[in-house]
Amino acid sequence: MIYLKSLGIVVASSLLFSGIGGMIGYLLGRLLPDYYRSVSFSGMQPGFNPVAYGVGQGVTQGLAGGAVIGLIVSAIAYCALRREGQV
């Protein structure tokens, strides 16, 4: 049962941070497009879309960060339950 709760925590955290990262990437691409033009190798190409690039980067980085945070929270919860003798 604890494994399903841990999986739920990781999935929920990943989705939450992925959404937040996508929103931040969208705002950066919309308000500061030169930032993504400067950090991307293809930033100066004529068809470069800084908003799409920002959303993609924000979602992927948020997903990875959310997964790590979810794993840390799950590990802390598991250790606390184990200490109490519930696992």
Secondary structure, DSSP 8 states (H G I E B T S, - for coil): -HHHHHHHHHHHHHHHHHHHHHHHHHHHHHH-HHHHHHHSTTTTSTT--HHHHHHHHHHHHHHHHHHHHHHHHHHHHHHHHHHHT--
